[in-house]
Amino acid sequence: MPTSLPLVEPGIPACWTRMVFNPGSVGQPLDGDPRASYIVIENGAAEIRRVAYDVEATIAGLRKIGLGEVETEALASILRTGRAVAAPAGASEGGPR
């Protein structure tokens, strides 16, 4: 679910407000839909759009950069399902070094 935060700068009349929308990470929306998400605003209306992408190619890229196997499999699960997973046993704290 996207979040939004109205921004009003000091000294600027309220008619000069703007909204910042955060649809989440493009490739990790974590809402059960693994497609990439983004927001388009047209005529004052915001619409979340989705687009499929090659998740397996992304996972292959993770394997090439030398991320640990446990961490890679956890990320692969997130990318494939669009759902967060509990940190697996043996995962390094603070990510790779």
C-alpha positions in Angstrom: 0.0 0.0 0.0 1.5 3.4 -0.9 2.1 6.0 1.7 1.8 9.7 1.2 2.9 12.7 3.1 1.7 16.2 2.4 4.5 18.7 2.4 3.9 22.4 3.1 7.0 24.6 3.2 7.2 27.3 5.8 6.0 30.7 4.5 4.4 29.2 1.4 0.6 29.5 1.1 -1.4 26.3 1.5 -2.3 26.4 -2.2 1.4 25.5 -3.0 1.2 22.1 -1.3 2.5 18.9 -2.9 2.1 15.3 -2.1 5.0 12.7 -2.1 3.9 9.2 -2.8 6.0 6.2 -1.9 4.7 3.0 -3.6 7.5 1.0 -2.0 10.5 -0.5 -3.6 9.9 -0.9 -7.3 11.0 -4.6 -7.2 9.9 -5.4 -3.7 6.4 -4.1 -3.0 5.8 -6.7 -0.3 2.1 -6.8 -0.8 1.8 -10.3 -2.3 2.1 -9.1 -5.9 5.7 -9.7 -7.1 5.4 -7.4 -10.1 7.3 -4.1 -10.0 5.0 -1.2 -8.9 5.1 2.5 -9.5 2.6 5.4 -9.3 1.4 7.6 -12.1 -0.4 10.8 -11.3 -2.6 12.2 -13.9 -5.1 15.1 -13.5 -4.7 14.9 -9.7 -5.4 11.2 -9.5 -2.8 8.7 -8.4 -2.9 5.1 -9.8 -0.6 2.3 -8.9 0.6 0.4 -11.9 2.3 -3.0 -12.1 4.7 -4.4 -14.6 6.1 -7.9 -14.8 9.9 -8.3 -15.0 12.3 -11.2 -15.2 12.6 -12.1 -11.5 14.8 -15.1 -12.3 17.3 -12.9 -14.1 17.4 -10.6 -11.0 18.0 -13.6 -8.8 20.8 -14.8 -11.1 22.4 -11.4 -10.8 22.3 -11.7 -7.0 24.1 -15.0 -7.2 26.8 -13.4 -9.4 27.6 -10.6 -7.0 28.5 -13.1 -4.3 25.8 -12.5 -1.8 25.6 -15.4 0.7 23.4 -18.3 -0.2 21.1 -17.9 2.8 20.6 -14.2 2.0 20.2 -14.9 -1.7 17.5 -17.5 -1.0 15.6 -15.1 1.3 15.7 -12.4 -1.3 14.7 -14.8 -4.0 11.6 -15.8 -2.0 10.6 -12.2 -1.6 11.1 -11.5 -5.3 9.1 -14.5 -6.3 6.2 -14.1 -3.9 6.0 -10.4 -3.2 5.9 -11.2 0.5 8.4 -10.5 3.3 10.0 -13.5 4.9 11.4 -14.0 8.4 15.2 -13.8 8.6 16.5 -17.3 8.0 18.6 -19.1 10.6 22.2 -18.4 9.9 21.6 -15.1 8.1 24.4 -12.6 8.7 23.4 -9.5 10.8 23.7 -6.2 8.9 24.0 -7.9 5.5 27.1 -8.8 3.5 30.5 -7.4 4.4 
